[in-house]
Amino acid sequence: MASNKLVSVDPEELRFPFELERPSLCDLKLSNTTDKTVAFKVKTTSPKKYFVRPNTGVIQPLGSCIIRVTLQAQLEYPPDMQCKDKFLLQCTPVAPNTDCEALPQNTFSKEPGKQLEECKLRVVYIARNNPGNSTDKQNDPSSNQAVQTAKAARDAADTLKKRNQNKSSGLSIKLAIAAGLTGIIVGLVLKMVLASSPAPP
């Protein structure tokens, strides 16, 4: 936690989980450690790359404020995942009940006798996905789809196999019944034939 006379800043650096074509967020907590009303302003060396909300504000005595910094979606990885972007936090005491919307233009200007504190914050990118990583391949939607398709095909084959087994077992039972009935009928016919035959003299 970086600590100044007017405010404390947590964390000390802006850490962004970096993933191509997706925005990333980092929250900063500013805490007013004094009994003064403090105004703040956040600047960056790459204003087109980040959204800072709010980028200016007023913190009441012993109050705090959350600043959300959004890294816009990037189309390519930076060299060695290193980032040279910097943020500058400026703080200065203002009159009690000062409205954030009504801050004078020169609030954060450096003037003799004025208390203006500055805190520099560096940016760190954290690799969320490393190309070629086996865990990422598991998380890859296309490989998941292939696995699901393979499972579905296997399930379908198992179902078909069971159906065929049931059909074949049903067929063998029918054949056994038919053979049994045929045997009974043949036996009855033979019995009748033998019964109707004249006895030898």
KOLBA-57678 format. One record per residue (C-alpha): residue in three letters; z, x, y. Coordinates in steps of 0.001 Angstrom, whole numbers, padded with zeros to 6 digits, always signed. Each point is the difference from the previous one (the first is absolute). Layout:
BEGIN
ALAZXY ...
REM end
This chain:
BEGIN
MET+000000+000000+000000 ALA-001044+001454+003345 SER+002632-000485+002670 ASN-000402+000148+003766 LYS+002502-000747+002709 LEU-001458-003469+000596 VAL-001316-001115-003395 SER+000031+000980-003656 VAL-003244-000211-001977 ASP-000198-000719-003721 PRO-001933+001400-001839 GLU-000785+003338+001628 GLU-003668-000153-001023 LEU-002574-002711-000616 ARG-000784-000145-003717 PHE-003053-002018-001042 PRO-000947-000724-003653 PHE-003681+000926+000240 GLU-002646-002001-001849 LEU-003706-000172+000862 GLU-001234-003140+001759 ARG+003492-001490+000267 PRO+002342-000106+003005 SER+003480+001470-000370 LEU+003274-000752+001795 CYS+002971+002030+001172 ASP+003038-001369+001842 LEU+002067+001962+002510 LYS+003494-001073+000980 LEU+001122+000866+003513 SER+003707-000338+000707 ASN+001428+000131+003498 THR+003071+002219-000291 THR+001170-000543+003593 ASP+001460-002706+002215 LYS-003172+000106+002116 THR-003102-002157-000247 VAL-002794+002262-001258 ALA-003764-000457+000272 PHE-002315+001706-002499 LYS-003688+000731-000361 VAL-001928+001293-003030 LYS-003138+002118+000407 THR-002288+001533-002627 THR-002694+002652-000028 SER-002261-002433-001959 PRO+000314-003428+001669 LYS-003110-001399-001751 LYS+001440+000832-003411 TYR+003391-001720+000342 PHE+001433-003320+001171 VAL+003496+000292+001479 ARG+001971-003238+000466 PRO+001787-000020+002334 ASN-001180+003166+001726 THR+002337-000600+002957 GLY+003295-001843+000171 VAL+003565-000197+001204 ILE+003079+000530-002168 GLN+003320-001425+001111 PRO+003172+002150-000090 LEU+000887+000901-003615 GLY-002932-002168-001151 SER-002933+000921-002228 CYS-003698-000681-000367 ILE-002526+000262-002842 ILE-003406+001460+000859 ARG-002746-000653-002544 VAL-002774+002580-000112 THR-003158-000944-001925 LEU-002454+002618-001196 GLN-003392-001704-000053 ALA-002119+000104-003165 GLN-001601+003437-000388 LEU-003367+000635-001676 GLU+000680+003558-001175 TYR+002886+002244-000982 PRO+001133+002556+002594 PRO-000360+003692-001034 ASP+002873+000893-002362 MET+001644-003324+000953 GLN+001264+001687+003176 CYS+000261-001959+003244 LYS+000053+001572+003444 ASP+000759-003248+001830 LYS+003151-000063+002114 PHE+002123-002704+001597 LEU+002054+000348+003148 LEU+002977-002248+000715 GLN+001109-000140+003627 CYS+003331-001548+001049 THR+001607-000541+003376 PRO+002933-002037+001341 VAL-000924-003138+001966 ALA+001928-002621+001916 PRO+001919-002598-002070 ASN-001954-003178-000848 THR-003303+001799+000606 ASP-002917-001985-001407 CYS-002305+001957-002280 GLU-003031-001752+001519 ALA+001084+001003+003506 LEU+000457+003741-000488 PRO-001338+001943+003011 GLN-003055+002215-000518 ASN+002023+003159+000682 THR+002796-000847-002474 PHE-000945+002874-002328 SER-001303+002460+002580 LYS+001692+003383+000306 GLU+001731+000100+003359 PRO+002710+002329+001305 GLY+003500-001292-000702 LYS-001236-002612-002460 GLN+001361-000147-003564 LEU-003038-000128-002268 GLU+000457+001009-003609 GLU-002863+000710-002403 CYS-000049+000181-003776 LYS-003023+001219-001954 LEU-000661-001524-003416 ARG-002464+001426-002489 VAL-002089-001995-002479 VAL+000103+000547-003765 TYR-002454-001538-002478 ILE+001256-000756-003500 ALA-002707-000153-002682 ARG+000288-003392-001682 ASN-002899+000535-002445 ASN-001290+003358-001231 PRO-003604-000099-001283 GLY-000143+000752-003733 ASN+003662-000762-000603 SER+000520-001707-003361 THR+002471-002495+001470 ASP-002578-000989+002575 LYS-002548-000592-002748 GLN+002469-002383-001575 ASN+000306-001776+003327 ASP-003769-000037+000527 PRO-001272-003615-000049 SER-003218+000910-001840 SER+001850+001763-002834 ASN+002456-002903-000209 GLN-002933-002381-000274 ALA-001489+002096-002812 VAL+003314-000081-001877 GLN+000290-003760+000474 THR-003580-000491-001235 ALA+000691+002139-003088 LYS+003166-001981-000736 ALA-001851-003304+000381 ALA-002743+001191-002361 ARG+002573+001120-002564 ASP+001874-003323+000235 ALA-003267-001912-000440 ALA-000876+002098-003072 ASP+003461-000639-001511 THR-000325-003744+000595 LEU-003460-000071-001590 LYS+001271+001983-002988 LYS+002887-002439-000524 ARG-002355-002970+000223 ASN-002286+001551-002616 GLN+002980+000700-002249 ASN+001130-003614+000333 LYS-003501-001250-000726 SER-000355+002241-003046 SER+003433-000986-001344 GLY-000841-003669+000603 LEU-003310+000480-001797 SER+001636+001648-003030 ILE+002486-002911-000263 LYS-002876-002489+000114 LEU-001847+001937-002689 ALA+003103+000051-002198 ILE+000461-003766+000408 ALA-003684-000618-000714 ALA+000138+002219-003108 GLY+003138-001779-001201 LEU-001531-003435+000477 THR-003198+001115-001749 GLY+002067+001243-002931 ILE+001889-003296-000239 ILE-003223-002031+000153 VAL-001716+002184-002613 GLY+003069-000306-002209 LEU+000023-003809+000350 VAL-003742-000196-000704 LEU+000337+002156-003115 LYS+002949-002071-001165 MET-001997-003217+000481 VAL-003047+001475-001760 LEU+002098+001162-002919 ALA+001797-003355-000160 SER-003267-001976-000053 SER-001651+002236-002621 PRO-000093-001626-003539 ALA+002263+001573-002513 PRO-001860+001964-002712 PRO-000313-001815-003426 
REM end
